[in-house]
Amino acid sequence: MLWFWLAATVAGVLAVALVVRHHRVAFVISFGANGPAVRKGQPPAGFLSACADIARMYQVRQGRVLGLRGGAGMELAFSRDMPDRARQPLRNCWTPPPPGGPGGGQGGARRAG
């Protein structure tokens, strides 16, 4: 009986960890023979075209780039099959969106006048 409760607890913890990880992913860009394509979410403006340039320059034909939400904002993560030679150029062109959503988290718009 004890092993059942232990197994149920471990399964519950793993399920919660998977759900939390899933909700941290803001976007996924997959690289293939036809270049990069957005598979989930919406990456910042211009980042997809920068990915296309890097894929062409470094001949990237496989891999994924993930945008992960974290306590300090958004950061990039790469799949194992993303070539090492392309990771730093992708980080260099990455500009994280401002915290707090589209308005930058500054408490609303200013009024003219």
C-alpha positions in Angstrom: 0.0 0.0 0.0 2.9 2.4 0.8 4.4 1.8 -2.6 1.1 2.9 -4.2 1.1 6.2 -2.4 4.7 6.8 -3.2 4.2 6.0 -6.9 1.1 8.3 -7.0 3.0 11.1 -5.3 5.9 10.8 -7.8 3.5 10.7 -10.7 1.7 13.8 -9.4 5.0 15.8 -9.0 6.1 14.8 -12.5 2.7 15.9 -14.0 2.9 19.3 -12.3 6.5 19.8 -13.5 5.5 19.0 -17.1 2.5 21.4 -16.9 4.8 24.2 -15.5 7.4 23.6 -18.2 4.8 23.6 -20.9 3.4 27.0 -19.8 6.9 28.5 -19.7 7.4 28.0 -23.4 6.4 31.3 -25.2 7.3 30.3 -28.7 9.0 27.5 -30.7 10.8 28.0 -34.0 11.8 24.8 -35.9 14.5 24.7 -38.5 14.2 22.5 -41.5 15.1 22.2 -45.2 12.8 25.1 -46.1 14.2 27.3 -43.3 12.8 28.3 -40.0 9.0 28.2 -39.2 7.0 29.1 -36.1 5.5 26.0 -34.5 4.1 27.6 -31.4 3.4 31.1 -30.1 4.6 34.4 -31.6 8.3 35.3 -31.4 9.3 39.0 -31.3 9.1 41.0 -34.5 12.2 40.5 -36.7 13.5 37.5 -34.8 12.1 35.0 -37.4 13.7 36.9 -40.3 17.0 36.9 -38.3 16.6 33.2 -37.9 16.2 32.8 -41.6 19.4 34.8 -42.3 21.4 32.7 -39.8 20.0 29.4 -41.1 21.1 30.4 -44.6 24.6 31.7 -43.5 25.4 28.7 -41.2 23.5 26.1 -43.2 21.2 25.1 -40.4 18.8 22.3 -41.5 17.6 21.0 -38.2 17.0 22.1 -34.6 14.6 24.2 -32.6 14.8 27.5 -30.7 12.5 28.0 -27.8 11.6 31.2 -26.0 11.2 30.4 -22.3 9.5 32.7 -19.8 11.4 33.1 -16.6 11.7 35.3 -13.5 14.1 37.6 -15.3 12.2 37.9 -18.5 12.4 35.7 -21.6 15.5 33.6 -22.6 16.4 31.3 -25.4 16.9 27.6 -25.2 18.0 25.3 -28.0 17.3 21.7 -28.9 20.2 19.2 -28.9 20.2 19.0 -32.6 20.7 22.7 -33.1 24.3 23.1 -34.4 26.7 24.8 -32.0 28.0 27.2 -34.7 24.5 28.8 -35.0 23.7 29.2 -31.3 25.7 32.3 -30.5 24.6 34.2 -33.7 21.0 33.5 -32.6 21.7 34.8 -29.2 23.3 37.9 -30.7 20.3 38.8 -32.7 17.9 38.1 -29.8 16.2 41.1 -28.3 13.8 40.1 -25.5 10.5 41.8 -25.4 10.0 44.3 -22.5 8.6 42.9 -19.3 4.9 43.3 -18.5 3.4 42.7 -21.9 2.9 45.0 -24.9 2.9 48.2 -22.9 6.3 47.5 -21.3 4.8 47.2 -17.8 4.9 50.9 -17.1 1.3 51.3 -15.9 -0.5 52.4 -18.9 -0.2 55.0 -21.7 0.7 58.6 -21.2 -1.7 61.3 -22.1 -0.9 64.2 -24.4 -1.2 67.7 -23.2 
